[in-house]
Structure formats: C-alpha cells, structure tokens
Amino acid sequence: MPNPTPVVRLREAGQPRGQAERAGILLHGRSRTKQEMLDLATGLEIGGTRWIAPYADNGLWYPGRFMEPLASNEPHLTRSVERCRRLALDAGEGGRLDPSRIFLVGFSQGACIAVEYALRHPDSIGAIVVFSGCLMGPAGTDWRPAGGRTLDGLHVFISGSDMDEWIPEQRSRETARVLAELGADVELRIYPSRPHIVSDLELAEARTFLKARMSQSVG
C-alpha cells in the first residue's frame, strides 16, 4: 500500500526565504486553523514580510485554560514555546534577519503563547501582536523573565474587549501593565462590545502599529 500523505503542519505566505525584509510567525487560536491566520495576515501586510503559520498538535497549544497554574499545562506549554523558538531561529535565516525584524502574531490561545514566548525568550523578537490573549497563570504568578532580564526593546500590541467571554478586560489591562513594567513598549486597545474575534478595526490598528515599529528595524 502507498504511504499516506504526510500532514502539513506549517504553511508560508508572502515573501520567500532569502528575500524577506522581516518575518511574522502566526499562532492560531484553540482548535482553529493556520489558514485562518494566513487570511488574517492579509490585513496585517506591511510589505516585505515572510509569514510562517504553524499548526499545533490537535489544534491545541496547551490543554487547559490560561488562568490555571503553569504546571497544569505542561509539558505542552513549554513544547509550544520551544516550537516558536525554533521557528524564530529559522525566520532569522542564520543571522540574515536581526531579531528586531521578527515578530509573533497570535489570536486567543495563540496570543497567550506569544506572551509566554516573549517572557521566556527576551531579545529574540522585535514585537508581538496579542489579539484577545494575555499573561498565563493565576493571579500572583511571578511573570518576571528569568535571570533578571527585561523586555526592553520589545514592542507589544494588545487588543481586548469589555465583552470577551474568554479573556476578561481586567486581564488584558493587567497584561499591558505587567509587560510595560518589565520594559516593553505597549499599546493597549479595548474595543467595546466586541466578541471573541479579530475585528476589522483592531486589525487595521495592529497593522498601523506593526508598520510604525517594524519599519524602524529596516534599512
């Protein structure tokens, strides 16, 4: 019998490897698809970007909820963060692209992974876009990066809502506050009455954010 067709767990769009001016890693939400994130990237396109969209095993970056103790989502959480690390290294193309030209874009569960990645690997990326995501762990978690490191130089766009059934407004605001206290340049947007989606308005504002911040690293 012929071998089954292998499952494609990564898709790319935009500029090809070796020609891109920057790279964006797209992290889908719980049980969503990488194609949805590539579609989202169309509205984020700022030119010259290589888009990389991985797919989590069974559609989950981690099995539980974001507010549970970090240990309860292991080893899946660390595996997902380290997968992002490998993708960021690949996006750098052996040093051709500086870390300041690499960014993560996540929605929901993928956005929580983007935040966790930034905390565990400071200085490895230039920006994260957090669509309806937040810091992971219960209240009182020590979110400081290991070794006394800071988030200086990291640009962060966070979007939330006062009516999101998955990510409370207060947690979005707390995430923005904590990341700013750790040294990140943070822009927070709270959209009234917006359900758990990425609206056209926040997509446009995230694009403006990326265009301003990521263009600074080119040239």
Buried (B, 14 or more C-beta within 10 A) or exposed (E): EEEEEEEEEEBBBBBEBEEBBBBBBBBBBBEBBBEBBBEBBEEBBBEBBBBBBBBBEEBBBBEBEBBBEBEEBEEBBBBBBBBBBEBBBBBBBEEEBEBBBBBBBBBBBBBBBBBBBBBBBBBBBBBBBBBBBBBBBEEEEEBBBEEEBBBEBBBBBBBBBEEBEBBBBEBBBBBBEBBBEBBBBBBBBBBEEBEBBBBEEBBEBBBEBBBEBBBEBBE
